[in-house]
Amino acid sequence: MADPIRVFWQPGCSSCLKAKEFLTEHGIAFDSVNVLADANGFDDLQALGAKSVPVVSRGTEFVFAQNLGDVAAFVGVERNSTTLQLSELISRLGRVLVVAQSHARQMPNRTLATQLPGRDRTYLDLAYHIFVIAEGFLEAAKGGELTFEFFERRPPSHLQDGVSVSEFGQVTRDAVSTWWADSGQGRNMPESLRTYYGTQSLSDLLERSAWHAAQHTRQLERVLEDAGVVLSDTLTAEDVAGLPLPDHVYDDEVPLATEAR
């Protein structure tokens, strides 16, 4: 009997949810391993030689699942997709950051420390994380390396409310715009960028950064609406058109917590 496909994931992880949806869409059965809830999950992950999620494995072989093209090749299916032009991806990312700034400004102080479902991450952490995604892309685009530790960052002491995180978001947006101009709109760039899940093309990493940030912005929208906040701006279908977002906002394997009013 062939070894089963396993997916190692954690709640709130955009790429984890997308990988599971991708396998389901292609009729591929898999064992779901939530490394934060399964007593042996993280040990099994490390035994493979991996330290971060999402990972799709079969026996002792595995692939990091941030790039669905790699997942498709690993499980032997076709992935039919078209990546937007760099200019469109920059436009999508910019719009996502604008909306995320708006959400951050509207975060009530009573929600800042509220934990997200199944995850040691607060609403404030989530808002900050959206802008760190863009920072991580810039780190790689400027010749550095996007490490997993980048995405584990928490807001520093001077960013402890929604308004200050929104202001940090503006700094990040400005940095993206400056990079875009200085790089000749992406033309003066190396063909490959370094990340913790392998070498990626500029377009692939920019695409993932745009939809990764968009997915977390959708999550922030959801939890703020559940907290009774009437949002002044939201992402539209046009804003995310062409981005390979997951179908769901949150993983249906994790029940959404009820906001304590």
Secondary structure, 3 states (H helix, E strand, C coil): CCCCEEEEECCCCHHHHHHHHHHHHCCCCCEEEECCCCCCHHHHHHHHCCCCCCEEEECCEEEECCCHHHHHHHHCCCCCCCCCCHHHHHHHHHHHHHHHHHHHHCCCHHHCCCECCCCCCEHHHHHHHHHHHHHHHHHHHCCCEECHHHHHCCCCCCCCCHHHHHHHHHHHHHHHHHHHHHCCCCCCCCCEEEECCEEEEHHHHHHHHHHHHHHHHHHHHHHHHHCCCCCCCCCCCCCCCCCCCCCCCCCCCCCCCCCCC
